[in-house]
Amino acid sequence: MEVKIEKIDHRDIFYPPGGLLLWIIILLELFTFGLGLIGFVYYGSLEPVLFHDSRIQLNIGLGTANTMVLLLSGYMMASAVDFYRKGYKAKTNQYLKWTLIGGGIFMGIKTFEYYEKLSSGIDMDDNMFFTFYWLLTGFHLVHVLVGMVILGWMLYKMRAVNSAISVGDLEAGAAFWHMCDLVWLLLFPSLYLIF
């Protein structure tokens, strides 16, 4: 089934997928995570032994698995946008589902990791490393959940009878999802590997 694709004028001031407001939000989110990482590195430089001893309590295997899952779901999202531009609605739906499944797996692994930490008595109040760990990964997890809601809504709209979304809307959802990828690619080495 063919989908009518709207043409996007790249000279339009609102061309960035989702418009300027979305990109302002994305930049503010990246700035917020950046400040968190700067604080993390600063406090880590003050207490390197504590940060090292805390870091080795993290499950690098789960963190690595989550990295792979999120990167794969990012690829699925990019493929969904590409298929939608080419008019392949069924393929777009399929790849959006895979993106959402990847997000769900990411959340499941992270929830299990949180359960491990809480079962071991490790919470936000243990030390400054774990304060940053819980805040940064929790804030990221909320973003993944928001991204899943956005993409789930788009999938619902695309599957509804006589309903469609624009390429720009799908690109906007993809931009938000890729922001989650980028943030995790900064968080994972900072929290799990460096100290």
C-alpha positions as CSV (number, residue, x, y, z in Angstrom):
1,M,0.0,0.0,0.0
2,E,1.4,3.4,-1.0
3,V,1.6,6.3,1.4
4,K,1.4,9.8,0.1
5,I,4.6,11.5,1.2
6,E,4.6,15.2,1.8
7,K,7.4,17.2,0.3
8,I,9.6,19.1,2.8
9,D,11.0,22.5,1.9
10,H,14.5,22.4,3.3
11,R,14.6,26.2,3.2
12,D,11.6,26.5,5.6
13,I,12.7,27.8,9.0
14,F,10.7,25.0,10.6
15,Y,12.3,22.3,8.5
16,P,14.3,20.7,11.3
17,P,12.2,17.6,12.1
18,G,9.6,18.6,14.6
19,G,10.4,22.3,14.1
20,L,12.6,24.6,16.1
21,L,10.9,24.0,19.4
22,L,11.7,20.2,19.4
23,W,15.4,21.0,18.7
24,I,15.5,23.6,21.5
25,I,14.1,20.9,23.8
26,I,16.6,18.4,22.5
27,L,19.5,20.8,23.0
28,L,18.2,21.7,26.5
29,E,18.1,18.0,27.4
30,L,21.6,17.4,26.1
31,F,22.7,20.5,28.1
32,T,21.1,19.1,31.2
33,F,22.7,15.7,30.8
34,G,26.0,17.4,30.0
35,L,25.9,19.4,33.3
36,G,25.1,16.1,35.1
37,L,28.2,14.5,33.6
38,I,30.4,17.5,34.3
39,G,29.3,17.3,38.0
40,F,29.9,13.5,37.9
41,V,33.5,14.0,36.6
42,Y,34.1,16.8,39.0
43,Y,33.1,14.8,42.1
44,G,34.9,11.8,40.7
45,S,38.1,13.8,40.6
46,L,37.6,14.7,44.3
47,E,37.1,11.1,45.4
48,P,38.6,8.8,42.7
49,V,39.0,5.8,45.0
50,L,35.3,5.9,46.1
51,F,34.2,6.4,42.5
52,H,36.3,3.5,41.3
53,D,35.1,1.2,44.1
54,S,31.5,2.2,43.4
55,R,31.9,1.7,39.6
56,I,33.0,-1.9,40.0
57,Q,29.7,-2.6,41.7
58,L,27.9,-1.9,38.5
59,N,27.0,-4.7,36.1
60,I,29.0,-4.0,33.0
61,G,27.4,-6.9,31.1
62,L,24.0,-5.4,31.6
63,G,25.2,-2.0,30.7
64,T,26.8,-3.3,27.5
65,A,23.7,-5.3,26.6
66,N,21.6,-2.1,27.0
67,T,24.0,-0.2,24.8
68,M,23.7,-2.8,22.0
69,V,19.9,-2.9,22.4
70,L,19.5,0.8,22.2
71,L,21.9,1.1,19.2
72,L,19.9,-1.6,17.4
73,S,16.6,0.1,18.2
74,G,18.1,3.3,16.8
75,Y,19.0,1.5,13.6
76,M,15.4,0.2,13.5
77,M,14.1,3.7,13.9
78,A,16.3,5.1,11.2
79,S,15.1,2.3,8.9
80,A,11.4,3.0,9.8
81,V,11.9,6.7,8.6
82,D,13.6,5.5,5.5
83,F,10.8,3.0,4.6
84,Y,8.2,5.7,5.3
85,R,9.9,8.1,3.0
86,K,9.8,5.4,0.3
87,G,6.1,4.8,0.9
88,Y,6.4,1.3,2.5
89,K,3.9,1.7,5.3
90,A,3.9,-2.0,6.3
91,K,7.7,-2.0,6.6
92,T,7.5,1.2,8.6
93,N,5.1,-0.3,11.0
94,Q,7.3,-3.4,11.4
95,Y,10.4,-1.4,12.1
96,L,8.6,1.0,14.5
97,K,7.4,-2.1,16.4
98,W,11.0,-3.4,16.6
99,T,12.1,0.0,17.8
100,L,9.5,-0.1,20.6
101,I,10.5,-3.7,21.5
102,G,14.1,-2.5,21.7
103,G,13.0,0.3,24.1
104,G,11.0,-2.2,26.1
105,I,14.0,-4.5,26.4
106,F,16.2,-1.6,27.4
107,M,13.7,-0.7,30.2
108,G,13.5,-4.3,31.3
109,I,17.3,-4.7,31.6
110,K,17.6,-1.4,33.4
111,T,14.8,-2.3,35.8
112,F,16.5,-5.6,36.5
113,E,19.8,-3.7,37.1
114,Y,18.0,-1.3,39.5
115,Y,16.5,-4.3,41.3
116,E,20.0,-5.8,41.7
117,K,21.3,-2.6,43.2
118,L,18.3,-2.1,45.6
119,S,18.5,-5.8,46.7
120,S,22.2,-5.2,47.5
121,G,21.2,-2.2,49.6
122,I,22.7,0.3,47.1
123,D,20.5,3.4,46.7
124,M,20.9,7.0,45.9
125,D,22.1,7.9,49.4
126,D,25.1,5.6,49.5
127,N,27.6,8.0,48.1
128,M,28.0,10.7,45.4
129,F,28.8,8.1,42.7
130,F,25.5,6.4,43.2
131,T,23.6,9.7,43.6
132,F,24.8,10.5,40.1
133,Y,24.2,7.0,38.8
134,W,20.5,6.9,40.0
135,L,19.8,10.5,38.8
136,L,21.4,10.2,35.4
137,T,20.2,6.8,34.5
138,G,16.8,7.4,36.0
139,F,16.4,10.7,34.0
140,H,17.5,8.8,30.9
141,L,15.0,6.0,31.5
142,V,12.2,8.6,31.7
143,H,13.3,9.9,28.3
144,V,13.3,6.4,26.8
145,L,9.7,6.0,28.2
146,V,8.6,9.3,26.7
147,G,10.2,8.3,23.4
148,M,8.3,5.0,23.5
149,V,5.0,6.9,24.1
150,I,5.7,9.2,21.2
151,L,6.6,6.3,18.8
152,G,3.7,4.2,20.1
153,W,1.3,7.0,19.4
154,M,2.7,7.4,15.9
155,L,2.4,3.6,15.3
156,Y,-1.2,3.8,16.5
157,K,-2.0,6.7,14.2
158,M,-0.3,5.0,11.2
159,R,-2.4,1.8,11.8
160,A,-5.7,3.6,12.2
161,V,-8.0,3.6,9.3
162,N,-7.7,6.8,7.1
163,S,-5.1,8.2,9.4
164,A,-1.4,9.0,8.7
165,I,1.4,11.0,10.0
166,S,3.7,13.2,8.1
167,V,7.3,12.4,7.4
168,G,8.3,15.4,9.5
169,D,6.4,14.0,12.5
170,L,8.1,10.6,12.1
171,E,11.5,12.4,11.7
172,A,10.8,14.3,14.9
173,G,10.1,11.1,16.8
174,A,13.3,9.7,15.4
175,A,15.3,12.8,16.5
176,F,14.0,12.4,20.0
177,W,14.8,8.6,20.0
178,H,18.3,9.2,18.7
179,M,18.8,11.8,21.4
180,C,18.2,9.0,23.9
181,D,20.8,6.9,22.0
182,L,23.3,9.7,22.2
183,V,22.8,10.4,25.9
184,W,23.2,6.7,26.7
185,L,26.4,6.6,24.6
186,L,27.7,9.3,26.9
187,L,26.4,7.8,30.1
188,F,27.6,4.2,29.6
189,P,31.3,4.9,29.3
190,S,31.2,7.6,31.9
191,L,29.4,5.5,34.6
192,Y,30.4,2.0,33.8
193,L,33.9,2.2,32.3
194,I,36.0,5.3,33.2
195,F,36.5,5.4,37.0
